[in-house]
């Protein structure tokens, strides 16, 4: 019994060690993965359902992710229709649909990234070579009436954005070249960035600065013209207001003088002697402008008026 127990214990230890080393009889399949069972490099079967599975100790389990995978395509300089280069940075999203075929043709995800990325890069290069930069970038700059530059989405004759139309053609070509051969499904191919190469970046920035300087100069000229127009209108309004005010002032002054003359005439009519006295004062005032000494006669009206009713008896 002791010998049998030792044998069973040793067998249990061997089984545990084999299980931990990958040579066990039991393995599990997660919901997010496929499993391909191989024996000495030859594919025996593929497992697509989750759960606990069994295999022989000499069989090997190869696991693949069944979720959506991403490949970042290396940035590459590509010429457009006018032989102007753009730095294109893209990515591909794919899903493994046939793990057996994937293992046979690509072995692992690293090799898949190289192969699929190369196919996508070639398809993008061909499409970029048939299009202008505006179509690749997907925008068309437009200048508004006030000089502001905006970028509107450039559309194809079918009414879809040119970038989307280009990538739809790339996706169609990549699918035809990769899906049937690799056991995968290409879900999307997109351009993340399309920039000018670093070598021509200074010239592009200088051209942008020049355009902005021209725009700024034009805006300043328009502003100065608008300022002069507004100033001229204000000066005109000021002259009109001053003229109307002066006219109104003259009218009021005339009315005031007329009222004063009317009042004075009414006052003079009440006292004729005062009127005669006032006329005499005006005459003497005009006569005395040169500081002339006047000697009044005792029989003059002014002398008698100044003497008044309080004349002292002789």
C-alpha positions as CSV (number, residue, x, y, z in Angstrom):
1,X,0.0,0.0,0.0
2,X,2.8,2.3,0.8
3,X,4.4,1.6,-2.6
4,X,1.1,2.2,-4.3
5,X,0.6,5.5,-2.4
6,X,4.1,6.6,-3.4
7,X,3.4,5.8,-7.0
8,X,0.1,7.7,-7.0
9,X,1.7,10.7,-5.2
10,X,4.6,10.7,-7.7
11,X,2.1,10.5,-10.6
12,X,0.1,13.4,-9.1
13,X,3.3,15.5,-8.9
14,X,4.2,14.7,-12.5
15,X,0.7,15.6,-13.7
16,X,0.7,18.9,-11.8
17,X,4.2,19.7,-13.2
18,X,3.1,18.7,-16.7
19,X,0.0,20.9,-16.4
20,X,2.0,23.8,-15.2
21,X,4.5,23.3,-18.0
22,X,1.8,23.1,-20.7
23,X,1.8,19.4,-21.2
24,X,-1.3,18.7,-19.1
25,X,-4.5,17.1,-20.1
26,X,-6.8,20.1,-19.3
27,X,-6.9,23.7,-20.5
28,X,-9.5,26.4,-20.6
29,X,-10.7,28.6,-23.5
30,X,-11.8,32.2,-22.6
31,X,-14.7,33.9,-24.3
32,X,-12.3,36.5,-25.9
33,X,-10.0,34.0,-27.6
34,X,-9.6,31.2,-30.1
35,X,-7.5,28.1,-29.5
36,X,-5.6,26.0,-32.1
37,X,-4.2,22.7,-30.9
38,X,-1.0,21.5,-32.6
39,X,1.1,18.4,-32.3
40,X,4.7,18.7,-33.3
41,X,3.9,21.8,-35.3
42,X,0.9,20.2,-37.2
43,X,-2.5,21.6,-36.6
44,X,-4.9,19.1,-35.1
45,X,-8.0,21.1,-34.5
46,X,-9.3,24.6,-33.6
47,X,-11.5,25.5,-30.7
48,X,-13.9,28.5,-31.0
49,X,-16.2,27.9,-28.0
50,X,-15.2,28.8,-24.4
51,X,-15.0,26.3,-21.6
52,X,-12.8,23.6,-20.2
53,X,-11.1,21.3,-22.8
54,X,-8.9,18.3,-22.8
55,X,-5.8,17.3,-24.9
56,X,-3.0,14.9,-24.8
57,X,0.3,15.8,-23.1
58,X,2.1,16.1,-26.4
59,X,-0.3,18.6,-27.9
60,X,0.3,22.3,-27.7
61,X,-2.3,25.0,-27.3
62,X,-1.9,28.2,-29.4
63,X,-4.2,31.1,-28.4
64,X,-5.5,34.0,-30.5
65,X,-7.5,37.0,-29.5
66,X,-10.9,37.1,-31.2
67,X,-11.5,40.7,-30.3
68,X,-11.0,43.6,-32.7
69,X,-7.2,44.1,-33.2
70,X,-5.3,47.2,-34.4
71,X,-2.2,47.6,-36.5
72,X,-0.4,51.0,-36.6
73,X,1.0,51.3,-40.1
74,X,4.5,52.9,-40.0
75,X,4.5,56.5,-41.2
76,X,5.6,56.8,-44.8
77,X,6.2,59.6,-47.3
78,X,3.9,59.3,-50.3
79,X,3.7,61.5,-53.4
80,X,0.4,62.8,-54.6
81,X,-0.9,63.5,-58.1
82,X,1.3,66.6,-58.4
83,X,4.4,64.8,-57.0
84,X,4.1,66.7,-53.7
85,X,5.0,64.4,-50.8
86,X,2.9,64.0,-47.7
87,X,3.7,62.1,-44.5
88,X,0.9,59.5,-44.2
89,X,0.2,57.9,-40.8
90,X,-2.5,55.2,-40.9
91,X,-4.0,52.3,-38.9
92,X,-5.9,49.1,-39.7
93,X,-8.5,47.3,-37.6
94,X,-9.1,43.6,-38.1
95,X,-10.6,40.6,-36.5
96,X,-9.4,36.9,-36.7
97,X,-12.2,34.8,-38.2
98,X,-10.3,31.6,-39.1
99,X,-7.6,30.8,-36.5
100,X,-6.4,27.8,-38.4
101,X,-5.7,29.8,-41.6
102,X,-4.3,32.6,-39.5
103,X,-1.8,30.3,-37.9
104,X,-0.8,28.6,-41.1
105,X,-0.2,31.8,-43.0
106,X,0.8,34.4,-40.3
107,X,1.8,32.4,-37.2
108,X,1.3,35.3,-34.8
109,X,0.0,38.9,-34.5
110,X,3.5,40.4,-35.0
111,X,3.9,38.8,-38.4
112,X,0.3,39.8,-39.1
113,X,1.0,43.4,-38.4
114,X,4.0,43.4,-40.8
115,X,2.1,41.6,-43.6
116,X,-1.2,43.4,-43.3
117,X,0.5,46.8,-42.7
118,X,2.5,46.4,-45.9
119,X,-0.7,45.6,-47.9
120,X,-2.5,48.6,-46.4
121,X,0.5,50.9,-47.0
122,X,0.7,49.8,-50.7
123,X,-3.0,50.4,-51.2
124,X,-2.9,53.9,-49.6
125,X,0.2,54.8,-51.7
126,X,-1.6,53.9,-54.9
127,X,-4.7,55.9,-53.9
128,X,-2.7,58.9,-52.8
129,X,-0.8,58.9,-56.1
130,X,-4.0,59.5,-58.0
131,X,-5.3,62.4,-55.9
132,X,-4.5,66.1,-55.1
133,X,-3.6,67.2,-51.7
134,X,-7.0,68.8,-51.1
135,X,-8.7,65.5,-51.8
136,X,-6.2,63.6,-49.5
137,X,-6.5,66.1,-46.6
138,X,-10.3,66.2,-47.2
139,X,-10.6,70.0,-46.9
140,X,-10.9,73.0,-49.3
141,X,-9.8,76.4,-47.9
142,X,-12.2,79.2,-48.7
143,X,-11.8,83.0,-48.1
144,X,-14.9,84.8,-46.7
145,X,-15.9,88.4,-47.5
146,X,-14.2,89.7,-44.4
147,X,-10.9,87.9,-45.3
148,X,-11.3,85.0,-42.9
149,X,-10.1,81.7,-44.2
150,X,-12.1,78.6,-43.4
151,X,-11.8,75.0,-44.4
152,X,-14.8,73.3,-45.8
153,X,-15.1,69.5,-46.3
154,X,-14.3,68.6,-49.9
155,X,-16.9,66.3,-51.4
156,X,-16.9,63.9,-54.3
157,X,-19.5,64.0,-57.1
158,X,-21.5,61.5,-55.0
159,X,-21.6,63.9,-52.1
160,X,-19.3,62.1,-49.7
161,X,-16.0,63.5,-48.3
162,X,-13.1,62.8,-50.5
163,X,-11.0,61.3,-47.7
164,X,-13.8,58.9,-46.9
165,X,-14.2,57.9,-50.5
166,X,-10.4,57.3,-50.8
167,X,-10.3,55.2,-47.7
168,X,-13.3,53.2,-48.8
169,X,-11.4,52.2,-52.0
170,X,-8.3,51.4,-49.9
171,X,-10.5,49.2,-47.5
172,X,-12.0,47.4,-50.5
173,X,-8.6,46.6,-51.9
174,X,-7.0,45.5,-48.6
175,X,-10.0,43.2,-48.0
176,X,-9.5,41.6,-51.4
177,X,-5.8,41.0,-50.8
178,X,-5.8,39.9,-47.1
179,X,-9.1,38.4,-45.9
180,X,-9.2,35.3,-48.1
181,X,-5.5,34.6,-47.7
182,X,-5.1,35.1,-43.9
183,X,-8.4,34.1,-42.4
184,X,-9.2,37.6,-41.0
185,X,-11.8,40.3,-41.5
186,X,-10.6,43.8,-42.2
187,X,-13.0,46.2,-40.4
188,X,-11.4,49.6,-41.1
189,X,-8.5,51.4,-42.6
190,X,-8.0,55.0,-41.7
191,X,-5.4,57.8,-42.1
192,X,-4.6,59.3,-38.7
193,X,-2.4,62.1,-40.0
194,X,-1.4,63.6,-43.4
195,X,1.3,66.3,-42.9
196,X,4.0,67.9,-45.0
197,X,7.5,66.4,-44.7
198,X,9.8,68.1,-42.2
199,X,12.1,69.2,-45.0
200,X,9.5,71.6,-46.5
201,X,7.9,72.6,-43.2
202,X,9.8,75.9,-43.0
203,X,8.8,77.0,-46.5
204,X,5.1,76.1,-45.8
205,X,5.2,78.1,-42.6
206,X,6.8,81.0,-44.4
207,X,4.1,81.0,-47.0
208,X,1.5,80.9,-44.3
209,X,3.1,83.9,-42.6
210,X,3.2,85.8,-45.9
211,X,-0.5,85.1,-46.5
212,X,-1.4,86.2,-43.0
213,X,0.7,89.4,-43.4
214,X,-1.1,90.2,-46.7
215,X,-4.4,89.6,-45.1
216,X,-3.5,91.7,-42.0
217,X,-2.4,94.6,-44.3
218,X,-5.6,94.4,-46.2
219,X,-7.7,94.4,-43.0
220,X,-5.7,97.4,-41.7
221,X,-6.4,99.2,-45.0
222,X,-10.1,98.4,-44.8
223,X,-10.1,99.6,-41.2
224,X,-8.4,102.8,-42.1
225,X,-10.9,103.5,-44.9
226,X,-13.8,102.7,-42.6
227,X,-12.3,105.1,-40.0
228,X,-12.0,107.9,-42.5
229,X,-15.6,107.3,-43.7
230,X,-17.0,107.4,-40.2
231,X,-14.9,110.5,-39.2
232,X,-16.1,112.3,-42.3
233,X,-19.7,111.5,-41.5
234,X,-19.2,112.7,-37.9
235,X,-17.6,116.0,-39.1
236,X,-20.5,116.5,-41.5
237,X,-23.0,115.9,-38.7
238,X,-21.1,118.3,-36.4
239,X,-21.1,121.1,-39.1
240,X,-24.8,120.6,-39.7
241,X,-25.6,120.7,-36.0
242,X,-23.5,123.8,-35.5
243,X,-25.2,125.5,-38.4
244,X,-28.6,124.7,-37.2
245,X,-27.7,125.8,-33.7
246,X,-26.3,129.1,-35.0
247,X,-29.4,129.7,-37.1
248,X,-31.6,129.0,-34.1
249,X,-29.5,131.3,-32.0
250,X,-29.8,134.1,-34.5
251,X,-33.5,133.7,-34.7
252,X,-33.8,133.8,-30.9
253,X,-31.5,136.9,-30.8
254,X,-33.6,138.6,-33.4
255,X,-36.8,137.8,-31.5
256,X,-35.2,139.1,-28.3
257,X,-34.1,142.3,-29.9
258,X,-37.5,142.8,-31.4
259,X,-39.1,142.2,-28.0
260,X,-36.6,144.7,-26.4
261,X,-37.4,147.4,-29.0
262,X,-41.1,146.8,-28.6
263,X,-40.8,147.1,-24.8
264,X,-38.6,150.2,-25.2
265,X,-41.0,151.8,-27.6
266,X,-43.9,151.2,-25.3
267,X,-42.0,152.7,-22.4
268,X,-41.0,155.8,-24.4
269,X,-44.6,156.4,-25.5
270,X,-45.6,156.7,-21.8
271,X,-43.0,159.6,-21.1
272,X,-42.2,161.9,-24.0
273,X,-39.8,164.0,-21.9
274,X,-37.8,160.8,-21.1
275,X,-37.7,160.0,-24.8
276,X,-36.3,163.4,-25.6
277,X,-33.9,163.1,-22.7
278,X,-32.7,159.7,-24.0
279,X,-32.2,161.1,-27.5
280,X,-30.1,163.9,-26.0
281,X,-28.0,161.4,-24.1
282,X,-27.4,159.4,-27.2
283,X,-26.3,162.6,-29.0
284,X,-24.0,163.7,-26.2
285,X,-22.6,160.2,-26.0
286,X,-21.7,160.2,-29.7
287,X,-20.3,163.7,-29.3
288,X,-18.2,162.8,-26.2
289,X,-16.4,159.8,-27.7
290,X,-13.3,162.0,-28.0
291,X,-13.5,163.1,-24.3
292,X,-14.9,166.5,-25.3
293,X,-16.0,168.8,-22.5
294,X,-19.6,170.0,-22.9
295,X,-21.0,173.2,-21.4
296,X,-24.7,173.0,-20.9
297,X,-26.8,176.1,-21.5
298,X,-29.2,177.0,-18.7
299,X,-32.0,177.1,-21.3
300,X,-31.3,173.7,-22.8
301,X,-33.7,170.8,-22.3
302,X,-31.0,168.6,-20.7
303,X,-30.1,171.3,-18.2
304,X,-33.7,171.8,-17.3
305,X,-34.3,168.0,-17.0
306,X,-31.2,167.5,-14.9
307,X,-32.3,170.5,-12.7
308,X,-35.7,168.8,-12.1
309,X,-38.5,169.9,-10.0
310,X,-36.3,170.4,-7.0
311,X,-34.9,173.7,-8.4
312,X,-33.7,175.9,-5.6
313,X,-35.1,179.4,-5.5
314,X,-32.9,182.2,-6.8
